[in-house]
Amino acid sequence: MTRAYNFNAGPSAMPLEVLQEAQAEFTDYKHTGMSIIEISHRSAEYAALHQETKDLLRELMEIPDDYEIMFIQGGGSTQFLMTAANFLTGGGKAAYVNTGVWAKKAMAEAKYFGEAYEAASSADRNHCYIPQEFTIHDNTCYVHLTANNTIYGTEYPAFPKFDVPVICDMSSDILSRPVNVADFDLIYAGAQKNLGPAGVVIVIAKKAFLAKARQNLPTMLKYSTFAENDSLYNTPPVFCIYMVNKTLHWIKNQGGVAAVAANNAAKAQVIYDAIDGSNGFYIGHADKEYRSRMNITFNLADKELEKDFVAQAKAAGFIGVGGHRLVGGCRASAYNAVPMEACTALAEFMHSYQKQHQ
Ligand SMILES: Cc1ncc(COP(=O)(O)O)c(C=O)c1O
């Protein structure tokens, strides 16, 4: 079997053990004689899986009891509008920290529901840093943060504190490092980077915050529909949740979130060292203190070489190292499931490419 060195930005590498387990039981889930995707979401087998997935998340992320865990479809992009539909209420305003494309898209959706403004922005330097000063207006319903900026490769080293509720998009770094859930009123994360296939979003929300949500909304746009029905008002994305369950077990077997975080830091460092030790052949995009451990973004000093670098990397088995179509350059995404071995191999490839071309 050949496995690629998979640096895709999402959907992205999954732990091999998880894929193999799913494969082994795909046609016969727990001796039912049926696949997990062939059984009712009201069955005892699925009910146990659903509950266990929530329990594992609660355990691994140390989610307090006064927080609801929900599984919602529609991707992170639907959360952009759902957060605003539910919480931009009463003629208030919503504050957005503009750290790049996803933050901007979230803010654009909020404008359908009320006034949304930038509390801070890193646009002046092409989003290579995380702002540290914020302007929060009176009558602000919430501030929205993007924990990790997948496209630009920046990440909050520590989260700022605010006097207003905090909503955070953790789509590209959930479970990659410990976070204090109690610092947030609502966290959302699409599964397709660190948790499983595209198709489910994990939403973790403080019950007291949910109580403030607007209720005159269509059924499927209300968080209360999910919270009050244990995310089983309609058919949940069973297969996605099943895969998330397996990935959570895998994280637990790695030693939990702290162990995974230490590994992630070491993995990213190997690639950043290749950049920093290249005498300017490779140039990191993000300011050092805001570097993402998940998405490592860089350019080649000689722009002409970039396409060739990406093509040569691909030929050598390194998939997904081209930058996002909106910004270009190069990006290696080293999510939880990307092994150290892949990062070391990429760093070696970068060294040898440099030797041949400088
Ligand atoms: C940080 C972040 N938020 C939101 C999204 C959008 O997610 P989706 O494609 O699930 O709508 C992405 C996608 O890559 C992302 O990286």
The ligand as a Gaussian input file, in Angstrom:
#p B3LYP/6-31G(d) Opt

LIG

0 1
 C      -11.240000      28.568000       9.219000
 C      -12.281000      28.121000       8.256000
 N      -13.566000      28.469000       8.475000
 C      -14.547000      28.098000       7.633000
 C      -14.288000      27.352000       6.506000
 C      -15.413000      27.001000       5.577000
 O      -15.797000      25.705000       5.832000
 P      -16.808000      24.905000       4.883000
 O      -16.098000      24.617000       3.606000
 O      -17.080000      23.674000       5.711000
 O      -18.029000      25.728000       4.706000
 C      -12.971000      26.945000       6.250000
 C      -12.673000      26.110000       5.075000
 O      -11.558000      25.754000       4.781000
 C      -11.957000      27.345000       7.139000
 O      -10.674000      26.990000       6.928000

